[in-house]
């Protein structure tokens, strides 16, 4: 095979992967902020119906900023590396796309545990599990959004191909 063509093919695969990850990153951040807006409007409506206090005018923008920063840094520090590792490991082992889910969850748990241990005051295993577990659980929803944007289209195309092949054999 022509070495130049192989190089172009490799650059194309890397560019496609980078584009999919950028799209997944953007959709994850925006959808988590939209979800917070919906939750806040629901809480505001509940406060008006129940006759409770509406809270501070800074509560919505402050929590929106906190959620935005948490999702951005969580995605860059945990979700992106774990999805890249899961994709690499599954492809290397010859496993299917759905095998990437437990690999991604496991690698994100290990990275969360490591970050929990690094951020713990005394460096004990109990503190690492507590803070790492909290970090892992808090990023499960963004991970789900990220993963379905990243892999969902490919899973859907694969399922449609299999269904079409099955129907073709039946006909």
RAWO-V444149 format. One record per pair of residues at least 24 apart in sequence whose ideal C-beta (glycine too) atoms are under 8 Angstrom apart, sorted by the first residue. I is the first residue (numbers start at 1). J is the second residue. Records with the same first field share a line. If there is no record, write none. Layout:
BEGIN
I->J / J
END
This chain:
BEGIN
20->149 / 150
21->80 / 83 / 84 / 150
23->149 / 150
24->145 / 146 / 147 / 149 / 150
25->75 / 76 / 80 / 146
27->145 / 146 / 149
28->71 / 75 / 79 / 142 / 145 / 146 / 149
29->68 / 71 / 72 / 75
31->145
32->67 / 68 / 71 / 141 / 142 / 145
33->64 / 67 / 68 / 71
35->141
36->63 / 64 / 67
37->64
70->138
71->142
74->135 / 138 / 139 / 142
75->142 / 146
77->111 / 115
78->108 / 111 / 112 / 115 / 135 / 139 / 143
79->108 / 139 / 142 / 143 / 146
81->107 / 111
82->107 / 108 / 111 / 143
83->146 / 147 / 150
97->151 / 154 / 155 / 158
98->155
100->147 / 151
101->147
104->143 / 147
105->143
108->136 / 139 / 143
109->136
112->136 / 139
END
